[in-house]
Amino acid sequence: MESRAMTIGKFHILRVDPGEDVLGCVHEFLAGQKIRQAVLVGGYGTLVAHHLHWVKHGRIPPENAFGRGEGGIEILGMSGLVVDGEPHIHITLSTRDGAYGGHLEEGCRAYVVCELYFAELEGVALRRESVKVSVPEMGDGEVIRLRFGEG
């Protein structure tokens, strides 16, 4: 375990319009604002279509499964980090049949309302790196780890 305190810089609100791809808009917004590191404080709204991925099991190395769906889907929440300009966003969705979630993928298209709010981070340089791990009863392999540098 490792942690660092950071300073919150500018606070941004991003509106994604009906029919637009949420992750595509996030990439465009981050590049346009030249944001290299931030925390996605939250997000909400509705989707007309979704595309998510999640891990299939609890072993190392991880393996992903992907799923798609359509219809009126409520966004209950979004959270994540932007590290070196790349967003890693988790999303919780619901329909009348229940709630589910996963990693946001391209193909999540906004329906009526979709708004995300980001806080830029200053004082520590975040990066992701691939590291080898060995965890009893989970296995051996490479995982992606968040690292803190001097900022």
DSSP file (Angstrom, degrees, kcal/mol; ACC not computed):
  #  RESIDUE AA STRUCTURE BP1 BP2  ACC     N-H-->O    O-->H-N    N-H-->O    O-->H-N    TCO  KAPPA ALPHA  PHI   PSI    X-CA   Y-CA   Z-CA
    1    1 A M              0   0    0      0, 0.0     2,-0.3     0, 0.0     0, 0.0   0.000 360.0 360.0 360.0 145.7    0.0    0.0    0.0
    2    2 A E        +     0   0    0      2,-0.0     2,-0.3   145,-0.0     0, 0.0  -0.981 360.0 179.4-154.0 146.2    1.1    3.5   -0.8
    3    3 A S        -     0   0    0     -2,-0.3     2,-0.3   145,-0.0   145,-0.1  -0.975   7.7-167.7-147.6 161.7   -0.6    6.9   -0.7
    4    4 A R        -     0   0    0     -2,-0.3     2,-0.4   120,-0.0   120,-0.1  -0.989  22.5-124.7-146.6 148.1    0.1   10.6   -1.3
    5    5 A A        -     0   0    0     -2,-0.3     2,-0.3   118,-0.1    -2,-0.0  -0.762  32.9-174.7 -90.8 142.6   -1.7   13.9   -0.6
    6    6 A M        -     0   0    0     -2,-0.4     2,-0.4   117,-0.0   117,-0.2  -0.850  24.1-113.2-131.7 166.9   -2.3   16.1   -3.6
    7    7 A T  E     -A  122   0A   0    115,-2.8   115,-2.7    -2,-0.3     2,-0.5  -0.848  26.9-125.9-102.5 139.0   -3.7   19.6   -4.2
    8    8 A I  E     -A  121   0A   0     -2,-0.4   113,-0.2   113,-0.2     3,-0.1  -0.723  32.0-179.4 -83.5 128.1   -7.0   20.1   -6.1
    9    9 A G  E     -     0   0A   0    111,-3.2    -1,-0.1    -2,-0.5   112,-0.1   0.288  49.9  -6.8 -96.8-133.7   -6.6   22.4   -9.0
   10   10 A K  E     -     0   0A   0    109,-0.1   110,-2.8     1,-0.1     2,-0.5  -0.278  62.9-138.4 -63.3 148.5   -9.3   23.5  -11.4
   11   11 A F  E     -A  119   0A   0    108,-0.2     2,-0.4    -3,-0.1   108,-0.2  -0.950  22.7-167.3-109.9 128.8  -12.8   21.9  -11.1
   12   12 A H  E     -A  118   0A   0    106,-3.3   106,-2.4    -2,-0.5     2,-0.5  -0.917  14.9-158.1-121.5 142.6  -14.4   21.0  -14.5
   13   13 A I  E     -A  117   0A   0     -2,-0.4     2,-0.5   104,-0.2   104,-0.2  -0.988  12.9-162.1-116.6 128.2  -17.9   20.0  -15.5
   14   14 A L  E     -A  116   0A   0    102,-3.3   102,-2.4    -2,-0.5     2,-0.5  -0.944   2.8-158.3-113.0 124.2  -18.4   18.2  -18.8
   15   15 A R  E     -A  115   0A   0     -2,-0.5     2,-0.5   100,-0.2   100,-0.2  -0.899   4.6-159.3-100.0 127.5  -21.8   17.9  -20.5
   16   16 A V        -     0   0    0     98,-3.0    98,-0.3    -2,-0.5     3,-0.1  -0.934  18.2-136.5-105.6 125.6  -22.1   15.1  -23.0
   17   17 A D    >   -     0   0    0     -2,-0.5     3,-2.2     1,-0.2    93,-0.3  -0.379  35.4 -72.0 -84.8 159.2  -25.0   15.7  -25.4
   18   18 A P  T 3  S+     0   0    0      0, 0.0    93,-0.2     0, 0.0    -1,-0.2  -0.189 119.3  13.8 -51.3 131.8  -27.6   13.1  -26.6
   19   19 A G  T 3  S+     0   0    0     91,-2.9     2,-0.1     1,-0.3    92,-0.1   0.173  96.1 125.2  89.0 -17.1  -26.1   10.5  -28.9
   20   20 A E    <   -     0   0    0     -3,-2.2    90,-2.7    91,-0.1     2,-0.5  -0.438  68.7-110.4 -77.2 150.4  -22.5   11.3  -28.2
   21   21 A D  B  >  -B  109   0A   0     88,-0.2     4,-2.4     1,-0.2    88,-0.2  -0.692  23.1-148.2 -79.5 123.4  -20.0    8.7  -27.0
   22   22 A V  H  > S+     0   0    0     86,-3.2     4,-2.2    -2,-0.5    -1,-0.2   0.943  95.3  42.5 -61.4 -52.0  -19.2    9.4  -23.3
   23   23 A L  H  > S+     0   0    0     82,-0.3     4,-2.5    85,-0.3    -1,-0.2   0.883 113.0  53.9 -66.2 -37.4  -15.6    8.0  -23.3
   24   24 A G  H  > S+     0   0    0      1,-0.2     4,-2.2     2,-0.2    -1,-0.2   0.911 110.0  47.7 -60.2 -42.1  -14.9    9.7  -26.7
   25   25 A C  H  X S+     0   0    0     -4,-2.4     4,-2.8     2,-0.2    -2,-0.2   0.879 109.4  53.4 -66.2 -38.2  -16.1   13.0  -25.2
   26   26 A V  H  X S+     0   0    0     -4,-2.2     4,-2.8     2,-0.2     5,-0.2   0.941 110.0  47.6 -61.9 -46.7  -13.9   12.5  -22.1
   27   27 A H  H  X S+     0   0    0     -4,-2.5     4,-2.4     1,-0.2     5,-0.2   0.931 113.9  47.3 -58.9 -46.2  -10.8   11.9  -24.3
   28   28 A E  H  X S+     0   0    0     -4,-2.2     4,-2.6     1,-0.2    -2,-0.2   0.916 113.3  48.4 -62.5 -44.2  -11.6   15.0  -26.4
   29   29 A F  H  X S+     0   0    0     -4,-2.8     4,-2.4     2,-0.2    -2,-0.2   0.939 111.9  48.3 -60.8 -49.5  -12.2   17.1  -23.3
   30   30 A L  H  X>S+     0   0    0     -4,-2.8     5,-2.4     1,-0.2     4,-0.6   0.910 114.9  45.2 -60.9 -43.6   -9.0   16.0  -21.6
   31   31 A A  H ><5S+     0   0    0     -4,-2.4     3,-0.7    -5,-0.2    -1,-0.2   0.923 113.5  49.9 -65.3 -44.0   -6.9   16.6  -24.7
   32   32 A G  H 3<5S+     0   0    0     -4,-2.6    -2,-0.2     1,-0.2    -1,-0.2   0.855 116.9  40.0 -64.5 -35.9   -8.5   20.0  -25.3
   33   33 A Q  H 3<5S-     0   0    0     -4,-2.4    -1,-0.2    -5,-0.2    -2,-0.2   0.469 107.0-126.9 -90.3  -2.6   -8.0   21.2  -21.7
   34   34 A K  T <<5 +     0   0    0     -3,-0.7     2,-0.6    -4,-0.6    -3,-0.2   0.890  46.7 169.1  56.1  43.1   -4.5   19.6  -21.6
   35   35 A I      < +     0   0    0     -5,-2.4    -1,-0.2    -6,-0.2     3,-0.1  -0.780  15.7 171.9 -89.6 120.7   -5.4   17.7  -18.4
   36   36 A R        +     0   0    0     -2,-0.6    49,-3.0     1,-0.3    48,-0.4   0.735  68.0  18.7 -99.3 -30.1   -2.8   15.1  -17.6
   37   37 A Q  S    S+     0   0    0     47,-0.2    84,-2.0    46,-0.2    -1,-0.3  -0.983  70.9 135.2-148.9 136.0   -4.0   14.0  -14.1
   38   38 A A  E     -DC  82 120A   0     44,-1.4    44,-3.0    -2,-0.4     2,-0.5  -0.969  44.5-113.9-162.6 166.8   -7.4   14.4  -12.4
   39   39 A V  E     -DC  81 119A   0     80,-2.5    80,-2.3    -2,-0.3     2,-1.1  -0.965  23.4-133.8-111.2 133.3   -9.9   12.6  -10.3
   40   40 A L  E     -DC  80 118A   0     40,-2.8    40,-1.1    -2,-0.5    78,-0.2  -0.774  23.0-170.5 -81.9 103.7  -13.4   12.0  -11.8
   41   41 A V  E     -     0   0A   0     76,-1.6     2,-0.3    -2,-1.1    -1,-0.2   0.846  54.4 -53.1 -68.4 -34.9  -15.3   13.1   -8.8
   42   42 A G  E     - C   0 117A   0     75,-1.3    75,-2.6    -3,-0.1     2,-0.3  -0.980  46.2-156.9 175.9 177.2  -18.6   11.8  -10.2
   43   43 A G  E     + C   0 116A   0     -2,-0.3    35,-0.4    35,-0.2     2,-0.3  -0.959   9.2 177.4-169.3 159.4  -21.1   11.6  -13.0
   44   44 A Y  E     + C   0 115A   0     71,-2.0    71,-2.2    -2,-0.3     2,-0.3  -0.943  25.9  93.0-157.1 172.4  -24.7   10.9  -13.6
   45   45 A G  E     -EC  75 114A   0     30,-1.1    30,-3.3    -2,-0.3     2,-0.3  -0.971  62.8 -60.0 139.4-150.1  -27.3   10.8  -16.3
   46   46 A T  E     -E   74   0A   0     67,-3.1    65,-2.1    -2,-0.3     2,-0.3  -0.959  32.1-152.3-137.8 153.3  -28.8    8.4  -18.8
   47   47 A L  E     -EC  73 110A   0     26,-2.7    26,-2.2    -2,-0.3    63,-0.2  -0.940  14.6-160.9-124.6 148.4  -27.6    6.2  -21.7
   48   48 A V  E    S+     0   0A   0     61,-2.7    23,-2.2    -2,-0.3     2,-0.3   0.626  88.5  10.3 -94.8 -20.3  -29.2    4.9  -24.8
   49   49 A A  E     -EC  70 109A   0     60,-1.1    60,-1.6    21,-0.2    -1,-0.3  -0.985  69.8-159.8-153.3 149.8  -26.6    2.2  -25.2
   50   50 A H  E     -E   69   0A   0     19,-2.7    19,-1.9    -2,-0.3     2,-0.3  -0.962  11.2-172.3-135.1 155.4  -23.7    0.9  -23.0
   51   51 A H  E     +E   68   0A   0     -2,-0.3    54,-1.8    54,-0.3     2,-0.3  -0.932  23.6 165.1-143.5 116.2  -20.5   -1.1  -23.5
   52   52 A L  E     -EF  67 104A   0     15,-2.5    15,-2.3    -2,-0.3     2,-0.3  -0.837  21.6-155.0-128.0 162.3  -18.6   -2.2  -20.3
   53   53 A H  E     +EF  66 103A   0     50,-1.5    50,-3.6    -2,-0.3     2,-0.3  -0.987  14.8 172.0-135.6 154.6  -15.9   -4.6  -19.3
   54   54 A W  E     -E   65   0A   0     11,-2.0    11,-2.7    -2,-0.3     2,-0.2  -0.937  40.5 -86.4-148.5 166.4  -15.2   -6.3  -16.0
   55   55 A V  E     -E   64   0A   0     -2,-0.3     9,-0.2     9,-0.2     3,-0.0  -0.589  28.0-149.3 -81.7 144.3  -12.9   -8.9  -14.7
   56   56 A K  S    S-     0   0    0      7,-2.9     2,-0.3    -2,-0.2    -1,-0.1   0.721  70.3  -0.2 -85.9 -23.7  -14.1  -12.5  -15.0
   57   57 A H  S    S-     0   0    0      6,-0.4     6,-0.2     2,-0.2    -1,-0.0  -0.859  70.9-102.7-154.2-178.4  -12.5  -14.1  -12.0
   58   58 A G  S    S+     0   0    0     -2,-0.3     2,-0.3     4,-0.1    -3,-0.0  -0.049  80.0 105.6-108.0  30.8  -10.2  -13.4   -9.0
   59   59 A R  S    S-     0   0    0      2,-0.2    80,-0.2     4,-0.1    -2,-0.2  -0.742  71.4 -88.0-110.6 158.7   -7.0  -14.9  -10.3
   60   60 A I  B    S+i  139   0B   0     78,-2.8    80,-0.5    -2,-0.3    83,-0.1  -0.928 107.9  44.9-106.0 132.3   -3.8  -13.3  -11.6
   61   61 A P  S    S-     0   0    0      0, 0.0    -2,-0.2     0, 0.0    82,-0.1   0.512  97.5-130.8 -77.4 154.6   -3.4  -12.6  -14.4
   62   62 A P        -     0   0    0      0, 0.0     2,-0.4     0, 0.0    -2,-0.1  -0.291  16.4-154.6 -69.6 157.3   -6.8  -10.9  -14.8
   63   63 A E        -     0   0    0     -6,-0.2    -7,-2.9    -4,-0.1    -6,-0.4  -0.998  11.0-137.9-133.5 137.2   -9.1  -11.7  -17.7
   64   64 A N  E     -E   55   0A   0     -2,-0.4     2,-0.3    -9,-0.2    -9,-0.2  -0.671  10.2-163.1-100.2 149.6  -11.8   -9.4  -19.0
   65   65 A A  E     -E   54   0A   0    -11,-2.7   -11,-2.0    -2,-0.3     2,-0.3  -0.942  13.8-150.0-121.2 149.2  -15.3  -10.0  -20.2
   66   66 A F  E     -E   53   0A   0     -2,-0.3     2,-0.3   -13,-0.2   -13,-0.2  -0.911  13.7-178.8-122.7 148.3  -17.3   -7.4  -22.3
   67   67 A G  E     -E   52   0A   0    -15,-2.3   -15,-2.5    -2,-0.3     2,-0.3  -0.998   7.1-165.6-147.0 149.2  -21.0   -6.7  -22.5
   68   68 A R  E     +E   51   0A   0     -2,-0.3     2,-0.3   -17,-0.2   -17,-0.2  -0.904  11.1 169.4-129.2 157.4  -23.3   -4.3  -24.4
   69   69 A G  E     -E   50   0A   0    -19,-1.9   -19,-2.7    -2,-0.3     2,-0.3  -0.983  15.0-149.9-160.9 164.2  -26.9   -3.3  -24.0
   70   70 A E  E     +E   49   0A   0     -2,-0.3   -21,-0.2   -21,-0.2     2,-0.2  -0.910  45.5  66.5-136.4 163.4  -29.4   -0.8  -25.2
   71   71 A G  E    S-     0   0A   0    -23,-2.2     2,-0.7    -2,-0.3   -24,-0.1  -0.565  93.5 -29.4 117.9 178.3  -32.5    1.0  -23.9
   72   72 A G  E     +     0   0A   0     -2,-0.2     2,-0.5   -26,-0.1   -24,-0.2  -0.583  68.7 177.2 -70.5 111.6  -33.1    3.7  -21.3
   73   73 A I  E     -E   47   0A   0    -26,-2.2   -26,-2.7    -2,-0.7     2,-0.3  -0.973  21.7-139.5-124.3 126.5  -30.3    3.1  -18.8
   74   74 A E  E     -EG  46  94A   0     20,-2.5    20,-2.0    -2,-0.5     2,-0.7  -0.676   9.7-139.4 -85.6 136.6  -29.8    5.3  -15.7
   75   75 A I  E     -EG  45  93A   0    -30,-3.3   -30,-1.1    -2,-0.3    18,-0.2  -0.870  19.8-178.9 -91.2 114.0  -26.2    6.2  -14.7
   76   76 A L  E     -     0   0A   0     16,-2.6     2,-0.3    -2,-0.7    17,-0.2   0.772  62.9 -27.1 -83.9 -27.9  -26.1    5.9  -10.9
   77   77 A G  E     - G   0  92A   0     15,-1.3    15,-2.6   -35,-0.1     2,-0.3  -0.940  47.9-154.7-178.8 157.3  -22.5    7.0  -10.6
   78   78 A M  E     + G   0  91A   0    -35,-0.4     2,-0.3    -2,-0.3   -35,-0.2  -0.990  18.9 165.4-139.8 145.4  -19.1    7.3  -12.2
   79   79 A S  E     + G   0  90A   0     11,-2.1    11,-3.0    -2,-0.3     2,-0.3  -0.977  14.4 111.3-152.6 162.7  -15.7    7.5  -10.6
   80   80 A G  E     -DG  40  89A   0    -40,-1.1   -40,-2.8    -2,-0.3     2,-0.3  -0.969  47.3 -87.7 160.9-173.5  -12.1    7.1  -11.6
   81   81 A L  E     -DG  39  88A   0      7,-1.4     7,-2.5    -2,-0.3     2,-0.5  -0.908  15.5-140.9-126.9 154.4   -8.7    8.7  -12.3
   82   82 A V  E     -DG  38  87A   0    -44,-3.0   -44,-1.4    -2,-0.3     2,-0.5  -0.986  27.1-178.4-111.0 119.0   -7.0   10.4  -15.2
   83   83 A V  E >   - G   0  86A   0      3,-2.3     3,-2.0    -2,-0.5   -46,-0.2  -0.981  68.9 -14.1-124.6 122.7   -3.3    9.3  -15.2
   84   84 A D  T 3  S-     0   0    0     -2,-0.5   -47,-0.2   -48,-0.4    -1,-0.2   0.854 130.2 -53.4  54.0  38.1   -0.9   10.7  -17.8
   85   85 A G  T 3  S+     0   0    0    -49,-3.0    -1,-0.3     1,-0.2   -48,-0.1   0.376 115.0 115.0  83.8  -3.6   -3.9   11.9  -19.8
   86   86 A E  E <   -G   83   0A   0     -3,-2.0    -3,-2.3   -50,-0.3     2,-0.2  -0.883  57.9-140.5-105.6 122.5   -5.7    8.5  -19.9
   87   87 A P  E     -G   82   0A   0      0, 0.0     2,-0.5     0, 0.0    -5,-0.2  -0.569  12.7-169.5 -80.6 142.1   -9.0    8.1  -18.1
   88   88 A H  E     +G   81   0A   0     -7,-2.5    -7,-1.4    -2,-0.2     2,-0.4  -0.932  22.2 179.6-126.6 104.5   -9.9    4.9  -16.2
   89   89 A I  E     -G   80   0A   0     -2,-0.5    15,-2.7    15,-0.3     2,-0.4  -0.909  20.4-162.1-120.2 132.3  -13.6    5.2  -15.3
   90   90 A H  E     -GH  79 103A   0    -11,-3.0   -11,-2.1    -2,-0.4     2,-0.4  -0.869  15.9-166.2-105.4 145.4  -15.9    2.8  -13.5
   91   91 A I  E     -GH  78 102A   0     11,-2.7    11,-1.9    -2,-0.4     2,-0.5  -0.988  15.2-152.0-137.0 141.3  -19.6    3.3  -13.9
   92   92 A T  E     -GH  77 101A   0    -15,-2.6   -16,-2.6    -2,-0.4   -15,-1.3  -0.967  23.1-177.2-112.8 127.3  -22.7    2.0  -12.1
   93   93 A L  E     -GH  75 100A   0      7,-3.7     7,-2.4    -2,-0.5     2,-0.3  -0.791   6.4-164.9-120.2 160.3  -25.9    1.6  -14.2
   94   94 A S  E     +GH  74  99A   0    -20,-2.0   -20,-2.5    -2,-0.3     2,-0.2  -0.999  11.5 175.1-146.7 151.9  -29.5    0.6  -13.5
   95   95 A T  E >   - H   0  98A   0      3,-2.3     3,-1.4    -2,-0.3   -22,-0.1  -0.728  58.7 -83.2-130.1-176.1  -32.6   -0.5  -15.3
   96   96 A R  T 3  S+     0   0    0      1,-0.2     3,-0.1    -2,-0.2   -23,-0.0   0.737 128.8  59.9 -62.6 -20.0  -35.9   -1.7  -13.8
   97   97 A D  T 3  S-     0   0    0      1,-0.3     2,-0.3     0, 0.0    -1,-0.2   0.567 119.8 -80.6 -86.9  -9.2  -34.3   -5.1  -13.5
   98   98 A G  E <   - H   0  95A   0     -3,-1.4    -3,-2.3     2,-0.0     2,-0.3  -0.832  49.3 -62.4 139.6-177.6  -31.5   -4.0  -11.2
   99   99 A A  E     + H   0  94A   0     -2,-0.3     2,-0.3    -5,-0.2    -5,-0.2  -0.780  44.7 156.8-109.5 151.1  -28.1   -2.4  -11.0
  100  100 A Y  E     + H   0  93A   0     -7,-2.4    -7,-3.7    -2,-0.3     2,-0.3  -0.951  10.1 178.9-159.5 168.9  -24.7   -3.4  -12.5
  101  101 A G  E     + H   0  92A   0     -2,-0.3     2,-0.3    -9,-0.3    -9,-0.2  -0.952  10.8 151.6-163.8-177.7  -21.5   -1.8  -13.4
  102  102 A G  E     - H   0  91A   0    -11,-1.9   -11,-2.7    -2,-0.3     2,-0.4  -0.965  56.4 -29.8 172.0-160.7  -18.0   -2.1  -14.8
  103  103 A H  E     -FH  53  90A   0    -50,-3.6   -50,-1.5    -2,-0.3   -13,-0.2  -0.700  65.0-114.1 -84.1 131.2  -15.3   -0.3  -16.7
  104  104 A L  E     -F   52   0A   0    -15,-2.7   -15,-0.3    -2,-0.4     2,-0.3  -0.470  39.4-177.6 -66.7 129.9  -16.5    2.4  -19.1
  105  105 A E    >   -     0   0    0    -54,-1.8     3,-0.9    -2,-0.2   -82,-0.3  -0.824  38.8 -82.6-121.4 163.3  -15.8    1.5  -22.8
  106  106 A E  T 3  S+     0   0    0     -2,-0.3     3,-0.1     1,-0.2   -56,-0.0  -0.453 109.8  61.7 -62.5 141.7  -16.4    3.4  -26.0
  107  107 A G  T 3   +     0   0    0      1,-0.3     2,-0.9    -2,-0.1    -1,-0.2   0.292  64.1 123.5 115.5  -5.2  -20.0    2.7  -27.1
  108  108 A C    <   -     0   0    0     -3,-0.9   -86,-3.2   -58,-0.2     2,-0.5  -0.803  47.0-166.4 -85.7 107.1  -21.7    4.2  -24.0
  109  109 A R  E     -BC  21  49A   0    -60,-1.6   -61,-2.7    -2,-0.9   -60,-1.1  -0.839  18.0-118.6-105.7 130.9  -23.9    6.8  -25.8
  110  110 A A  E     - C   0  47A   0    -90,-2.7   -91,-2.9    -2,-0.5   -63,-0.3  -0.259  26.0-173.1 -63.9 147.7  -25.6    9.6  -23.9
  111  111 A Y  E     -     0   0A   0    -65,-2.1    -1,-0.1     2,-0.4   -64,-0.1   0.651  65.9 -28.4-106.0 -95.1  -29.4    9.7  -23.9
  112  112 A V  E    S+     0   0A   0      1,-0.3     2,-0.4   -94,-0.1    -2,-0.1   0.918 126.9  13.0 -94.4 -54.7  -31.1   12.8  -22.3
  113  113 A V  E     +     0   0A   0    -96,-0.1   -67,-3.1     2,-0.0    -2,-0.4  -0.975  58.2 162.8-127.3 137.4  -28.6   14.0  -19.6
  114  114 A C  E     + C   0  45A   0     -2,-0.4   -98,-3.0   -98,-0.3     2,-0.4  -0.809   9.9 165.6-154.6 114.2  -25.0   13.0  -19.0
  115  115 A E  E     -AC  15  44A   0    -71,-2.2   -71,-2.0    -2,-0.3     2,-0.3  -0.995  10.8-173.3-135.0 135.9  -22.7   15.2  -16.9
  116  116 A L  E     -AC  14  43A   0   -102,-2.4  -102,-3.3    -2,-0.4     2,-0.4  -0.937  10.0-151.9-125.8 147.9  -19.3   14.4  -15.4
  117  117 A Y  E     -AC  13  42A   0    -75,-2.6   -76,-1.6    -2,-0.3   -75,-1.3  -0.985  12.4-171.9-130.3 129.1  -17.2   16.5  -13.0
  118  118 A F  E     -AC  12  40A   0   -106,-2.4  -106,-3.3    -2,-0.4     2,-0.5  -0.864  13.0-156.6-118.2 144.9  -13.4   16.4  -12.8
  119  119 A A  E     -AC  11  39A   0    -80,-2.3   -80,-2.5    -2,-0.3  -108,-0.2  -0.990  23.5-130.8-119.7 122.1  -10.9   17.9  -10.3
  120  120 A E  E     - C   0  38A   0   -110,-2.8  -111,-3.2    -2,-0.5     2,-0.4  -0.409  21.4-138.1 -67.5 147.3   -7.4   18.4  -11.6
  121  121 A L  E     -A    8   0A   0    -84,-2.0     2,-0.3  -113,-0.2  -113,-0.2  -0.899  22.1-178.8-112.6 137.9   -4.6   17.1   -9.3
  122  122 A E  E     +A    7   0A   0   -115,-2.7  -115,-2.8    -2,-0.4     3,-0.1  -0.932  53.1  41.8-132.2 154.7   -1.4   18.9   -8.6
  123  123 A G  S    S+     0   0    0     28,-0.4    28,-1.0    -2,-0.3     2,-0.4   0.130 101.6  62.0 101.5 -19.6    1.7   18.3   -6.5
  124  124 A V  E    S-J  150   0B   0     27,-0.3     2,-0.8    26,-0.2    26,-0.2  -0.999  74.3-133.8-138.9 135.2    2.3   14.6   -7.4
  125  125 A A  E     -J  149   0B   0     24,-1.7    24,-2.8    -2,-0.4     2,-0.3  -0.803  25.5-155.7 -90.7 113.1    3.0   13.0  -10.8
  126  126 A L  E     +J  148   0B   0     -2,-0.8     2,-0.3    22,-0.2   -42,-0.3  -0.627  19.7 164.9 -87.0 145.5    0.8   10.0  -11.2
  127  127 A R  E     -J  147   0B   0     20,-1.9    20,-3.3    -2,-0.3     2,-0.4  -0.981  28.1-133.8-151.8 159.2    1.7    7.1  -13.6
  128  128 A R  E     +J  146   0B   0     -2,-0.3     2,-0.3    18,-0.2    18,-0.2  -0.929  25.6 178.2-114.1 141.6    0.7    3.5  -14.2
  129  129 A E  E     -J  145   0B   0     16,-2.2    16,-2.9    -2,-0.4     2,-0.5  -0.990  31.0-116.1-142.0 151.8    3.2    0.7  -14.7
  130  130 A S  E     +J  144   0B   0     -2,-0.3     2,-0.3    14,-0.2    14,-0.2  -0.740  39.3 179.0 -85.8 128.2    3.0   -3.0  -15.3
  131  131 A V  E     -J  143   0B   0     12,-2.9    12,-2.5    -2,-0.5     2,-0.4  -0.958  29.0-119.1-131.7 150.3    4.5   -5.0  -12.4
  132  132 A K  E     +J  142   0B   0     -2,-0.3     2,-0.3    10,-0.2    10,-0.2  -0.721  37.1 179.9 -85.6 135.8    5.0   -8.7  -11.7
  133  133 A V  E     -J  141   0B   0      8,-3.0     8,-2.1    -2,-0.4     2,-0.4  -0.943  22.6-159.3-133.7 157.0    3.2   -9.9   -8.6
  134  134 A S  E     +J  140   0B   0     -2,-0.3     6,-0.2     6,-0.2    -2,-0.0  -0.944  16.3 178.5-136.0 113.5    2.8  -13.2   -6.8
  135  135 A V  E >>  -J  139   0B   0      4,-2.7     4,-2.5    -2,-0.4     3,-2.5  -0.967  34.3-112.8-121.7 119.8   -0.1  -13.5   -4.5
  136  136 A P  T 34 S+     0   0    0      0, 0.0    -2,-0.0     0, 0.0     4,-0.0  -0.209 100.9   5.5 -51.2 135.8   -0.9  -16.7   -2.6
  137  137 A E  T 34 S+     0   0    0      1,-0.1     0, 0.0   -78,-0.0     0, 0.0   0.408 126.8  66.7  68.3   0.8   -4.1  -18.3   -3.8
  138  138 A M  T <4 S-     0   0    0     -3,-2.5   -78,-2.8     1,-0.2     2,-0.2   0.661  97.4-129.8-114.2 -33.3   -4.5  -15.7   -6.5
  139  139 A G  E  <  -iJ  60 135B   0     -4,-2.5    -4,-2.7   -80,-0.2     2,-0.3  -0.685  19.7 -66.9 119.7-171.4   -1.5  -16.6   -8.8
  140  140 A D  E     + J   0 134B   0    -80,-0.5     2,-0.3    -6,-0.2    -6,-0.2  -0.918  66.3  89.2-124.0 147.2    1.4  -15.0  -10.5
  141  141 A G  E     - J   0 133B   0     -8,-2.1    -8,-3.0    -2,-0.3     2,-0.4  -0.962  68.5 -48.6 158.4-169.7    1.5  -12.5  -13.4
  142  142 A E  E     + J   0 132B   0     -2,-0.3     2,-0.3   -10,-0.2   -10,-0.2  -0.756  44.8 175.3 -98.3 140.9    1.5   -8.9  -14.4
  143  143 A V  E     - J   0 131B   0    -12,-2.5   -12,-2.9    -2,-0.4     2,-0.5  -0.916  34.1-108.8-133.6 162.1   -0.9   -6.3  -13.1
  144  144 A I  E     - J   0 130B   0     -2,-0.3     2,-0.4   -14,-0.2   -14,-0.2  -0.812  37.6-169.4 -95.0 131.7   -1.1   -2.5  -13.6
  145  145 A R  E     - J   0 129B   0    -16,-2.9   -16,-2.2    -2,-0.5     2,-0.3  -0.956  22.3-123.3-126.4 140.0   -0.2   -0.5  -10.6
  146  146 A L  E     - J   0 128B   0     -2,-0.4     2,-0.3   -18,-0.2   -18,-0.2  -0.644  32.0-166.4 -76.6 134.1   -0.6    3.2   -9.8
  147  147 A R  E     - J   0 127B   0    -20,-3.3   -20,-1.9    -2,-0.3     2,-0.5  -0.922  12.3-139.9-124.9 151.4    2.7    4.9   -8.9
  148  148 A F  E     + J   0 126B   0     -2,-0.3     2,-0.2   -22,-0.2   -22,-0.2  -0.940  23.6 175.3-113.9 127.2    3.4    8.3   -7.3
  149  149 A G  E     - J   0 125B   0    -24,-2.8   -24,-1.7    -2,-0.5     2,-0.3  -0.673  43.4 -75.4-119.0 177.6    6.3   10.5   -8.5
  150  150 A E  E       J   0 124B   0     -2,-0.2   -26,-0.2   -26,-0.2   -27,-0.0  -0.588 360.0 360.0 -74.5 132.8    7.5   14.0   -7.7
  151  151 A G              0   0    0    -28,-1.0   -28,-0.4    -2,-0.3   -27,-0.3   0.413 360.0 360.0-118.5 360.0    5.2   16.5   -9.2
